[in-house]
Amino acid sequence: MQITKPKGPQLVRPGPIGLGIRVLLGATVMYWFAALFTKWNGFLERDPIASGRLYTLFTIWWLPEVFALTFRRRWGLWPAVVFLAGGAAIGLVGSLAGGGVWNPVLAGWTYAGDLLVWGALAVSFPVAILTRSPGCELGALPWLLGGRKGEAAPRRGCAVGLDRLDAWEASRRR
């Protein structure tokens, strides 16, 4: 009888350290999402760099993860590339039309991307904390809805390394 290994890394449930970090990160994400959700008028007036809203950089970083877990297939960097290219095209058209690079359409495009990513994180962190789902916090909902299997979705790993922290903590407990 041949024993086969599961495909991909075996994910472990978070221990006290991983759970504590998820609580801190989750509280931060919820705070940023609430600020983002309630401040559309400020978003419209000034671009993210001029206003100090640098969480749009995190949006670009996490966009591939959100798409991979939402659509359950590897997209690579394409979601981020399309988001940046779309933003560049909207800014160029706005500039050529005389409205400036930062315009209401580009503000809406950026706002939609930020809401998508931060909304996914704002939902995923509490679910990951309450269920102690293994691996990346973004995999908490697919893991819960998928019958709590060993892997939540096809991905290369957690963008912030929580899966590696959980593996380290589990090996330390052994």
Buried (B, 14 or more C-beta within 10 A) or exposed (E): EEEEEEEBBEBBBBBEEBBEBBBEBBEEBBEBBEEBBEEEEEBBEEBBEEEEBEBBEBBBEBBBBBBBBBEEEEBEEEBBBBBBEBBEEBBEBBBEEEBEBBBEBBBBBBBEBBBBBBBBBBBBBBBBBEBBBBBBBBBBBBBBEEEEEBBBBEBEBBBBEBBBBBBBBBEEEE
